[in-house]
């Protein structure tokens, strides 16, 4: 993965319309799940980002055909696939490599995986994957590599020990292939999990309870090919709301999937950022109070993330940057990951007034004028947050390790440039 640098000229007012890309966190499990059928699958609105490209490379090593038929259209045909000993270097690039466990188990009866990579935002346990696949009839060995095998997946009544998104996705795919009925309890219900379930139904699966935390899957049915369109990325929509807010700009977010945005809009409203709904478009007006809403009695308010349908963990970094440009004080409580807030020192270096209380909590007091500086992108979401900070800061900022941002945001410098942002992408030569 080549190193990329963004050079950002801050302080520019933006304006215009932007459309969110397909949901990264839906596209990854759906691309992996396309291996569950031996018939052709056509996927549309697939974000052309680094994580997807890496997963496509991995899938090709199984013998499946993968072809980009358009800028965001992907054809996958897993007519014949083999039990792949998947490349450890590619597995280490993305967390989504673990999503190949269920479809390869179902098709080949075995699979060997290296520990997955992904953002370093705290411990991201994999235990739930092993527990749920084991409950459905898989055997596994743990070591430097993970080995799964099965003589046939069988439906079961399974309680997930945590509502893990990726474990729920692996469980859904495995349950579709398993003989009999599976009930998944305490399952994740995020929009991307729902999108995967709808894709599996398009293939011929029978799934009940979509959008709840209890899924009933009647497995073992014959599967066929299908065409499926990935839904809009609600995290990207939240990023664009933050972008408009911190740059004091009016931005229309087209086809925003507003039905999935209740908790996001409520969270930004607490910061004094209101949005207007126009059909399936979202308009962020330039004129905002930007006044943090105190709790009843004048108490310092709190914005916290929780599993869906509460405020998404992936938007906490964006919300923190937005709060630096709003009047008042707020406690930001990151419940999900113990290292996600460690990027705030970079905002402090830019002039933000933030006190990091512990790995999960930070107090933000605003508004503050940020100044351009040299920073580094530690992960996808913090990287995008740093880009927003750079765009509202005085002067020029340099963001190193910007390839992390590109893992989750497609052509971000081009798309934000169309709104008036001044971002220069520099590809650094390897040393």
Phi and psi in degrees as a GROMACS rama.xvg file:
@    title "Ramachandran Plot"
@    xaxis  label "Phi"
@    yaxis  label "Psi"
@TYPE xy
-70.0485  151.059  UNK-2
-80.6465  139.722  UNK-3
-129.111  143.766  UNK-4
-126.443  138.084  UNK-5
-107.208  129.189  UNK-6
-107.145  118.611  UNK-7
-119.722  126.967  UNK-8
-97.2123  114.491  UNK-9
-87.2872  178.458  UNK-10
80.742  14.8465  UNK-11
-97.7787  136.265  UNK-12
-75.8262  137.402  UNK-13
-109.457  172.045  UNK-14
-177.589  156.508  UNK-15
121.276  -162.047  UNK-16
-118.361  148.553  UNK-17
-145.206  145.91  UNK-18
-113.795  130.467  UNK-19
-66.3447  147.562  UNK-20
-73.3687  173.452  UNK-21
-62.8193  150.389  UNK-22
-65.0579  113.664  UNK-23
-54.1761  -44.7314  UNK-24
-77.5707  -8.18637  UNK-25
-93.3264  -40.7566  UNK-26
-62.2626  -40.387  UNK-27
-61.6457  -52.7094  UNK-28
-67.0803  -31.4766  UNK-29
-70.2206  -41.7889  UNK-30
-59.9225  -43.9618  UNK-31
-64.6586  -41.7396  UNK-32
-69.7186  -16.5277  UNK-33
-61.4805  -17.7626  UNK-34
-75.327  -9.68611  UNK-35
-73.1139  -19.3199  UNK-36
-116.489  148.94  UNK-37
-92.2598  9.25814  UNK-38
-103.37  158.496  UNK-39
-65.7149  143.053  UNK-40
-124.092  132.249  UNK-41
-112.023  121.917  UNK-42
-113.575  131.389  UNK-43
-118.534  157.189  UNK-44
61.865  37.7856  UNK-45
-84.2984  124.058  UNK-46
-66.7265  132.492  UNK-47
-90.9019  78.3794  UNK-48
-122.095  169.941  UNK-49
-62.159  -40.7818  UNK-50
-63.7164  -39.3848  UNK-51
-66.4474  -43.6886  UNK-52
-60.5003  -39.7781  UNK-53
-65.2078  -42.8744  UNK-54
-64.4338  -39.1151  UNK-55
-61.6217  -42.3692  UNK-56
-59.019  -43.9597  UNK-57
-61.5747  -43.6754  UNK-58
-63.9753  -36.6401  UNK-59
-62.1429  -30.161  UNK-60
-70.5492  -12.6576  UNK-61
-85.028  -7.45606  UNK-62
100.358  -3.33973  UNK-63
-74.8686  147.645  UNK-64
-86.7461  128.911  UNK-65
-131.511  124.704  UNK-66
-140.886  128.489  UNK-67
-77.7711  115.216  UNK-68
-98.2922  -3.52802  UNK-69
-165.128  176.398  UNK-70
-54.3224  -34.6869  UNK-71
-135.129  28.24  UNK-72
-119.218  129.653  UNK-73
-128.232  128.461  UNK-74
-106.271  127.666  UNK-75
-124.751  128.862  UNK-76
-133.273  103.948  UNK-77
-97.5901  59.6029  UNK-78
-57.1248  -51.2677  UNK-79
-133.579  126.934  UNK-80
-131.427  157.248  UNK-81
-116.516  159.274  UNK-82
-69.9086  96.1675  UNK-83
-82.9658  141.388  UNK-84
-92.8107  88.5818  UNK-85
-67.4498  142.928  UNK-86
-58.066  120.316  UNK-87
-65.1397  -30.9983  UNK-88
-66.3381  -43.3837  UNK-89
-69.9285  -38.3143  UNK-90
-59.5706  -37.3614  UNK-91
-71.5635  -13.812  UNK-92
-78.4433  -30.1491  UNK-93
-137.626  145.756  UNK-94
-71.3276  -26.8608  UNK-95
-65.9631  -10.4843  UNK-96
-60.3514  -27.1115  UNK-97
-65.7188  -20.7518  UNK-98
-71.7358  -9.66434  UNK-99
-80.6648  -10.7357  UNK-100
-60.2086  -51.067  UNK-101
-66.3701  -51.4595  UNK-102
-65.1511  -35.98  UNK-103
-72.6883  -35.0975  UNK-104
-60.6666  -45.4681  UNK-105
-65.3086  -39.5667  UNK-106
-85.2529  -36.978  UNK-107
-112.188  -16.9427  UNK-108
84.1278  -6.04054  UNK-109
-161.685  159.05  UNK-110
-164.624  145.317  UNK-111
-118.707  126.006  UNK-112
-125.156  145.93  UNK-113
-87.4193  157.233  UNK-114
-54.0306  134.612  UNK-115
-72.8853  159.441  UNK-116
-96.5899  -137.191  UNK-117
112.686  -173.898  UNK-118
-67.0852  142.998  UNK-119
-92.3492  85.7319  UNK-120
-122.091  18.5897  UNK-121
123.115  175.829  UNK-122
-66.1036  130.678  UNK-123
-122.833  88.6583  UNK-124
-65.0712  148.503  UNK-125
-110.119  0.6637  UNK-126
-51.9384  -41.0652  UNK-127
-63.0281  -33.7595  UNK-128
-59.5111  -48.1685  UNK-129
-65.9258  -40.8912  UNK-130
-62.7183  -45.8189  UNK-131
-73.5845  -38.8275  UNK-132
-68.0428  -36.1457  UNK-133
-63.3388  -39.3237  UNK-134
-66.0178  -25.5593  UNK-135
-93.5578  7.23025  UNK-136
109.249  12.4675  UNK-137
-96.3124  145.625  UNK-138
-105.884  149.131  UNK-139
-145.969  153.947  UNK-140
-125.552  135.609  UNK-141
-106.935  139.204  UNK-142
-173.233  -146.56  UNK-143
-63.3172  -26.9856  UNK-144
-128.001  159.047  UNK-145
-102.482  125.789  UNK-146
-114.9  123.726  UNK-147
-115.537  145.491  UNK-148
-152.163  153.354  UNK-149
-153.064  148.291  UNK-150
-94.7389  5.25695  UNK-151
144.865  123.773  UNK-152
-76.7884  140.789  UNK-153
-132.165  137.687  UNK-154
-60.5833  152.305  UNK-155
-157.24  165.353  UNK-156
-95.2146  111.275  UNK-157
-122.151  129.989  UNK-158
-105.862  115.755  UNK-159
-73.1907  133.627  UNK-160
-73.3675  -11.1077  UNK-161
-154.721  150.822  UNK-162
-77.9426  60.1304  UNK-163
-67.423  131.528  UNK-164
-64.9499  -54.446  UNK-165
-68.786  -33.3033  UNK-166
-67.1588  -38.4889  UNK-167
-62.3002  -40.2903  UNK-168
-65.6368  -44.6032  UNK-169
-60.9505  -41.2756  UNK-170
-63.9908  -41.585  UNK-171
-61.0635  -45.7107  UNK-172
-64.9227  -44.3395  UNK-173
-63.3533  -40.1844  UNK-174
-66.6673  -34.5428  UNK-175
-62.576  -36.8583  UNK-176
-82.5997  -22.2278  UNK-177
-71.6472  149.626  UNK-178
-78.9075  130.283  UNK-179
96.2774  -169.799  UNK-180
-99.2126  136.191  UNK-181
-117.891  135.929  UNK-182
-115.227  122.69  UNK-183
-106.15  116.613  UNK-184
-109.233  151.658  UNK-185
58.3855  38.077  UNK-186
-86.7343  159.413  UNK-187
-75.1003  152.079  UNK-188
-133.955  20.0744  UNK-189
-56.2926  159.024  UNK-190
-52.9971  -35.8398  UNK-191
-71.9563  -30.7046  UNK-192
-68.33  -41.3717  UNK-193
-60.8645  -40.6753  UNK-194
-62.8982  -42.9145  UNK-195
-59.7555  -44.1116  UNK-196
-60.7749  -41.6377  UNK-197
-65.3577  -36.7481  UNK-198
-62.8956  -45.4452  UNK-199
-63.0144  -36.8752  UNK-200
-63.8412  -39.2977  UNK-201
-61.323  -27.6725  UNK-202
-79.9821  -10.8011  UNK-203
117.721  2.3001  UNK-204
-74.8054  159.963  UNK-205
-118.487  107.52  UNK-206
-128.456  131.282  UNK-207
-116.944  153.628  UNK-208
90.7872  17.5641  UNK-209
-61.5171  131.049  UNK-210
94.7239  -9.41742  UNK-211
-104.767  -174.696  UNK-212
-104.155  14.2974  UNK-213
-131.055  115.733  UNK-214
-107.872  139.259  UNK-215
-115.743  121.399  UNK-216
-119.584  120.574  UNK-217
-93.5295  98.9003  UNK-218
-89.7425  177.747  UNK-219
81.0801  7.83335  UNK-220
-79.5534  150.097  UNK-221
-64.6859  138.493  UNK-222
-110.623  151.408  UNK-223
-130.407  -173.619  UNK-224
-81.3592  171.652  UNK-225
-166.336  163.42  UNK-226
-113.158  131.663  UNK-227
-139.93  137.634  UNK-228
-104.848  124.686  UNK-229
-68.0313  136.388  UNK-230
-74.805  168.533  UNK-231
-67.8851  151.205  UNK-232
-83.9427  107.01  UNK-233
-68.4293  -22.2591  UNK-234
-73.5927  -37.8961  UNK-235
-65.8195  -38.7846  UNK-236
-58.8924  -46.5509  UNK-237
-61.022  -35.9943  UNK-238
-63.6524  -39.0216  UNK-239
-72.5976  -31.9628  UNK-240
-61.801  -47.0954  UNK-241
-61.1744  -39.4955  UNK-242
-59.5572  -49.2472  UNK-243
-62.8111  -40.0182  UNK-244
-64.5926  -47.6234  UNK-245
-75.1981  -24.3581  UNK-246
-96.6128  3.91153  UNK-247
54.2138  48.8585  UNK-248
-121.071  156.279  UNK-249
-96.6728  125.018  UNK-250
-134.349  133.364  UNK-251
-98.9146  124.844  UNK-252
-102.561  109.522  UNK-253
-82.8505  145.778  UNK-254
46.8121  56.7803  UNK-255
-83.5775  -7.73435  UNK-256
65.2017  53.0075  UNK-257
-62.0977  -21.4466  UNK-258
-66.5435  -15.9424  UNK-259
-103.309  13.2915  UNK-260
-113.081  11.8721  UNK-261
-57.2483  -51.5449  UNK-262
-68.9177  -34.6352  UNK-263
-64.4249  -47.042  UNK-264
-66.2203  -36.3403  UNK-265
-64.8009  -40.2312  UNK-266
-64.2524  -44.6915  UNK-267
-69.769  -32.2449  UNK-268
-62.1923  -33.405  UNK-269
-63.1159  -26.6944  UNK-270
-87.7043  -1.93294  UNK-271
89.4613  21.7247  UNK-272
-113.878  110.399  UNK-273
-105.081  145.541  UNK-274
-121.662  154.271  UNK-275
-109.283  138.639  UNK-276
-101.376  127.825  UNK-277
-129.167  92.1006  UNK-278
67.0617  -120.78  UNK-279
-103.583  12.2153  UNK-280
-97.1523  155.595  UNK-281
-123.021  129.836  UNK-282
-112.446  126.807  UNK-283
-104.357  105.068  UNK-284
-67.5238  152.386  UNK-285
-69.8262  -36.9862  UNK-286
-83.2665  115.261  UNK-287
-137.352  155.948  UNK-288
-71.3011  -32.9937  UNK-289
47.1854  38.7922  UNK-290
-115.602  118.044  UNK-291
-62.6432  131.724  UNK-292
-83.2616  113.518  UNK-293
-68.3897  154.118  UNK-294
-70.6962  164.324  UNK-295
-54.384  136.767  UNK-296
87.2444  5.36479  UNK-297
79.9282  14.3269  UNK-298
-74.0536  152.528  UNK-299
-62.94  125.979  UNK-300
-79.1334  168.734  UNK-301
-132.342  138.057  UNK-302
-116.486  121.514  UNK-303
-130.48  149.638  UNK-304
-96.8585  154.738  UNK-305
-154.991  168.727  UNK-306
-57.5926  154.305  UNK-307
-53.3975  138.42  UNK-308
-97.4854  21.3307  UNK-309
-76.0553  -178.698  UNK-310
-58.6861  129.69  UNK-311
-70.8476  138.792  UNK-312
-59.6867  -34.6967  UNK-313
-69.5725  -9.68554  UNK-314
-101.848  0.582968  UNK-315
-63.2814  -42.0492  UNK-316
-62.0102  -41.706  UNK-317
-63.9715  -42.1914  UNK-318
-64.4427  -36.0172  UNK-319
-63.9404  -46.1904  UNK-320
-62.4495  -42.6632  UNK-321
-60.4202  -41.1299  UNK-322
-62.6011  -28.5738  UNK-323
-65.3774  -18.0867  UNK-324
-105.504  10.1235  UNK-325
-114.105  153.653  UNK-326
-84.211  124.415  UNK-327
123.95  -171.021  UNK-328
-127.224  142.746  UNK-329
-148.42  145.161  UNK-330
-95.1429  121.847  UNK-331
-99.731  122.47  UNK-332
-118.175  104.714  UNK-333
-91.2223  101.703  UNK-334
-85.9523  -22.1275  UNK-335
-87.1375  -39.9294  UNK-336
-133.312  133.48  UNK-337
-83.9551  -4.18023  UNK-338
-118.925  1.67667  UNK-339
-66.4121  -28.3793  UNK-340
-87.2521  -0.253894  UNK-341
-72.9563  0.665519  UNK-342
-84.5793  -9.54304  UNK-343
-66.3756  -20.9435  UNK-344
-61.3237  -29.5238  UNK-345
-69.6463  -35.9061  UNK-346
-69.0404  -38.7061  UNK-347
-60.222  -40.3502  UNK-348
-63.9411  -23.1821  UNK-349
-88.4909  -4.1716  UNK-350
113.327  0.869745  UNK-351
-70.7303  147.575  UNK-352
-99.2493  97.205  UNK-353
-135.738  134.216  UNK-354
-112.788  117.731  UNK-355
-84.1398  107.546  UNK-356
-75.003  -41.4197  UNK-357
-165.644  -178.187  UNK-358
-59.8035  -16.1744  UNK-359
-111.954  -10.9378  UNK-360
-135.58  141.648  UNK-361
-142.238  142.538  UNK-362
-102.073  126.771  UNK-363
-114.263  131.309  UNK-364
-123.116  127.607  UNK-365
-140.923  178.827  UNK-366
-87.8313  156.125  UNK-367
-132.149  145.902  UNK-368
-83.168  123.076  UNK-369
-89.9802  152.344  UNK-370
-122.503  144.58  UNK-371
-64.0878  146.355  UNK-372
-160.383  -174.599  UNK-373
-100.32  124.522  UNK-374
-134.526  177.224  UNK-375
-131.522  143.486  UNK-376
-88.4206  113.039  UNK-377
-80.9416  -29.2487  UNK-378
-157.953  -179.237  UNK-379
-60.0199  -55.1516  UNK-380
-74.3455  -41.9284  UNK-381
-64.7109  -34.0451  UNK-382
-62.7497  -43.4909  UNK-383
-65.7399  -36.8311  UNK-384
-62.0261  -41.9001  UNK-385
-64.8796  -34.3662  UNK-386
-65.2768  -41.5049  UNK-387
-63.2452  -42.001  UNK-388
-61.2194  -41.5261  UNK-389
-65.0688  -35.4832  UNK-390
-71.9133  -23.6786  UNK-391
-101.934  -2.57881  UNK-392
-80.7145  157.683  UNK-393
-77.5342  131.66  UNK-394
90.0216  -162.975  UNK-395
-107.052  138.181  UNK-396
-119.69  149.901  UNK-397
-118.04  124.536  UNK-398
-110.664  109.473  UNK-399
-85.7772  164.395  UNK-400
61.5687  30.5175  UNK-401
-69.6482  -10.4997  UNK-402
-61.9229  -22.7394  UNK-403
-62.8623  -40.193  UNK-404
-63.4719  -40.5089  UNK-405
-69.4584  -14.6519  UNK-406
-65.9141  -24.4482  UNK-407
-124.709  -13.053  UNK-408
-126.128  121.583  UNK-409
-79.3787  127.192  UNK-410
43.0931  48.366  UNK-411
-63.1674  -36.9465  UNK-412
-68.3568  -34.3141  UNK-413
-70.7968  -46.3567  UNK-414
-69.032  -41.1014  UNK-415
-73.1851  -29.8737  UNK-416
-61.0215  -34.0007  UNK-417
-65.7854  -19.8793  UNK-418
-88.7122  -7.63014  UNK-419
111.5  0.548592  UNK-420
-70.3958  144.598  UNK-421
-107.455  94.8867  UNK-422
-128.475  123.079  UNK-423
-109.086  123.856  UNK-424
-91.1548  126.981  UNK-425
-121.058  121.495  UNK-426
-92.8565  119.56  UNK-427
-87.8004  136.803  UNK-428
-72.8375  143.389  UNK-429
-66.7523  139.878  UNK-430
